[in-house]
Amino acid sequence: MQNKVDSSIVKNIISLLETCTESFAFVYDIAADTFFISERTLAHYDLPGAQFSGAARTIITFVHEDERVRCSGDIESIISNKKNRIKATYHIRNRYGEYVSVEIRMLHLSVSSRDIVAGSIDPAEKHPFFEDENLGSERDAQFDFDTARMDAGALSGFAMQIEVDNLISISERVGFEAGNEILSIVADACKRQCVDDTKAYLFSGGKFLLINFSGGSVDEIRRRYSGIKQSIRDAEYASGYKRVFTISAGGIAFINDTSTLTEILAKLVFTVDFARKDGKDMLELFNAREYANYLRALEIESAMRDSIKNKFEGFTLLFQPIVNAKAVGKSNSEKLSKIVVGAESLLRWKNERFGTVGAGEFIPILERSGLIVPVGRWVLIKAFAQCAAWNTLFPELYVSVNISFVQILQSNLVSEVQIALERTKVNPKNIVLEITESGNIDDEEIQSVLAELLALGVKIDIDDFGTGFSNLRYLQDIHANTLKLDYTFIQKALTGDMKDLKIIEFIVGMAHALGMTVCMEGIESYGNVEKLLPFGPDKFQGYLFSRPVDARTFAKENLHT
């Protein structure tokens, strides 16, 4: 077996390469299956760290699923030395869960009987033709930062990153020459702000950095941004509005800060992205709380990836009863009586570091990262198998599973449901798929998928009805089984005036006229039951009947022969 490459030597090599190239350098130790990459790469791409093991398998997960087979083939070829060098373009996930185009170069090397793969990552969308000798490079920024840190230790000042909105699409639409003209305008605007020890740098991808180590404040950042905007407006006017564009920027002020430049740039990337989410063409100032939430989300995502790799360790399914509304009542002993007709399966996740994380926090992370696809597949098998087990004694009991629109759009949901049905041998009529009402539900592609699911014999429920767009036309097309009225919608009706109750009455009547049943969620007291029963609901769900519990507790409390 080959010896492993000395990690300290590899890190020194990567550090050295950083000083002479703006590319992100990496080394893959084939014998140890360990990946080493430049620290500054982590500010841009969603990698687990500057060094990680199980690399051959892990790297594939960051590549867009449409390109994973090709990428896997390239990795196998370079590792086995079938190909000595490879240059390829892939889309890999950045820090915000978006897939961005990169050019990757790989070279197989044998050094002292040790086989490694060395290479580089370059943003494919950067503008190679635009240069400005009066602006520093990313390497210059690192040198100036390190020099200032050496002289002063902790630093005080400000930094601002400026990016042209939609630069890639502009360049693709009217040509890279136009894109470079725009970059030239922004470069001139940034140079005009190089006063009072402020320096400007041009990074790959057409990003500009202003930085000052002699003090500053958020007011100074605002003034510099306004100055850049005014310069751009003047240039647009002078050219007869030949080029019209907008810029987004992120700024951060720091006092006695010991952060590295990589850490500051990571905060700026996050802040610029926030500016774009708020509508573009604006300045966003760094928010420490939002950034902490963002970092927590990244850490939770990483921990959930580990859970998935470890056979979904930490993920569990709980079940909440759905009861026949017509049969809810009180016995002579004032004990609540109920007839359970179904169970909603609810995903939960627990981690040694984070404890129990609420679904409202981890489900959006699963959806943004695409991890909802493998987790959703696991949920289908678990829920269907549990339903099949219960059906041996309770053949009419159904189990519902929540389906994310990300699952519909990013996976072959019809095939996965079909496989789960065949593997668990559950009767399709006892399976309900809950689709949240939203603007997406009216999409033709989604309508087509739902029609195929119905053809398998499962039922479709519309979850959280009343909180989305409530476009009634889609109800006729979907042939939904049940409308589930959202908890907040029900509580508003219970605490509001007669108008809110009239809306409930209208929805129930409409659903019944279309052949659907109605389930009211969020029932917390028998008083809720008494107030809502006159409107004719078919089912109830809520804490009055039970909180979500594990399968064994559910059966013990709700299923009786």
C-alpha positions, 0 to 999 in steps of 0.5 A, a space after each residue: 500500500 502506498 504511503 500517505 502524502 504528508 498533509 503539512 507539505 501539501 498545505 504548504 504547496 497550496 499556500 505557495 500556489 495561492 501567492 502566484 495564481 488567482 485559481 483555487 488550488 487543490 491536491 487529492 491524495 489517492 492512497 488516503 482518499 483525502 482532499 486538500 484545497 485552498 482555505 479561501 475556496 470555502 468563502 465561495 463553494 459549499 465544501 465541507 472543509 479545506 481538508 476532508 476524507 472519503 473524498 472520491 465519494 464526497 466530491 460527487 455530491 457537490 456537483 449538479 446531479 445531471 453531471 455526476 455520472 460524467 464527473 464520476 467517470 472523469 475522477 475514475 479516469 484521472 485516479 486510475 491514470 487512464 487519462 494523465 490530465 483532464 480539463 472539464 466544466 461542471 456546475 458545483 454548489 456555492 455557499 448559497 446552494 446555487 449551482 455555478 459553472 466552474 472550470 476544473 483542471 486535473 493532473 495525475 502526478 507520481 511523486 516519490 512513489 506517491 500518486 496524487 491528483 493536483 489541480 485548480 478550480 476557476 469560475 467559468 463565468 469570470 471575464 478573462 479579457 477585462 484588466 485594469 493595471 491601476 487596480 490590485 488583484 486578489 493576491 495584492 489584497 491578500 498581501 496588503 491585508 497580511 502586511 497591515 495585520 503584521 504592522 497593527 495586529 488587530 485591524 480597524 476600518 471597513 470593506 465593501 464588495 461591489 458586483 454588477 447585477 446580472 453581469 453574466 446574462 448581460 454579457 451573454 445577451 449583448 457580448 463580453 465586450 459590453 460586459 467589459 465596458 460595464 466593468 471598466 465603468 465600475 472600475 473607474 468609479 471605484 478608483 475615484 473612491 481611493 482616497 484617505 488610504 482606501 484601496 480598490 481591487 479587482 477579483 475574478 468574476 468581475 467583483 470589486 473590493 474597496 478596503 481601508 485599514 485606517 478607520 471608518 464606519 458604516 456611514 463611510 461605507 454608505 458615502 463610498 457606495 453613493 459616490 460609486 453610484 453617482 460616478 456610474 450615473 455620470 458615465 451612463 449620461 456621458 455615453 448617451 445611456 449606451 450601457 445601463 446597469 445596476 450594482 449591488 454591494 455589501 459592506 462591513 465596518 470593523 474595530 480591532 478585528 482579528 479576522 482573516 481576509 478569507 473570513 471578511 470576504 466570506 461575510 461580504 459574499 453573504 452580505 452582497 447576496 442579501 442585497 440581491 435577495 432584497 431586490 438588487 441595486 442596493 447596499 446591504 450592511 453586514 448583520 452579525 445575527 443574520 450571518 450567525 443564522 446562515 452559518 448555523 444553517 450551513 453547519 446543520 446542513 453539513 451535519 444532516 449530510 453526515 446523518 444521511 451517509 450514516 443510514 439516516 441516523 438522527 432522522 425519525 418519523 412521528 405520527 399524529 392522528 387524524 380523526 373523524 370529526 363526526 365522531 368526536 364527542 365526550 362520554 358521560 365521564 367527560 372523557 374525549 371520544 374519537 375515531 382515528 381514520 388516519 395518521 400524518 407522518 412528520 419528519 423529525 431530526 436530532 443531532 448530538 451537537 444541535 439537539 432536536 432541531 425544529 422542522 421549521 428550521 431544518 426542512 427549508 435547509 433540506 429543500 435549499 440543499 437538495 437533500 430533501 430528495 434522498 430524505 424524502 425517498 427514505 420517508 416514503 419507504 418508512 411511512 409506507 412500511 408503517 402503514 402496511 404494518 398497521 393495515 394488517 389489523 386496521 385495513 382502512 387506516 391511511 397514512 399521509 406523507 408530506 411532499 415538497 415541491 423540490 422533490 417533485 422538481 428535482 427527482 423522479 417522484 412518480 418512480 420513487 413512489 411506485 418503488 416504495 409501493 412495490 417494496 412495502 406491499 402497501 395498498 395504494 388506497 391507504 396512502 395520501 400524499 400531502 401537497 402544500 398549496 402555493 403558487 407552484 401547484 398550478 404549474 403544468 409540470 407539477 399538474 402532470 406529476 400529480 396526475 401520474 401519482 393519482 394513476 398509481 392509486 394513491 390520494 392527494 391532499 392539499 395541505 395548508 389550504 387558505 395560506 397560499 394563492 388559493 387559485 381555485 381552478 387547480 382544485 378541479 384539475 388535481 382531483 384532490 381527496 381532502 382540503 386541509 385548512 391550516 392551523 393559523 387559518 383556523 385559529 384566525 377564524 376561531 378568534 375573529 369575527 363572523 366574516 372569518 367564520 363565513 369564509 370557513 363555511 364557504 370553503 367547506 361547502 365548496 369542497 363538498 360540492 367538488 366531492 372533497 372532504 375537509 380536515 381542520 388542523 390546529 384543534 387544541 380544545 373541545 371548545 374549538 370542536 364545538 365552534 367548528 362542528 356546525 360548518 360540517 368538517 369531515 376530519 380534525 387534527 391537533 393537539 387536543 387528540 395527540 401531539 406527534 408521537 412515535 409509531 409504537 405510542 401512536 398504536 397504543 394510544 389510538 389503535 384498538 381492536 
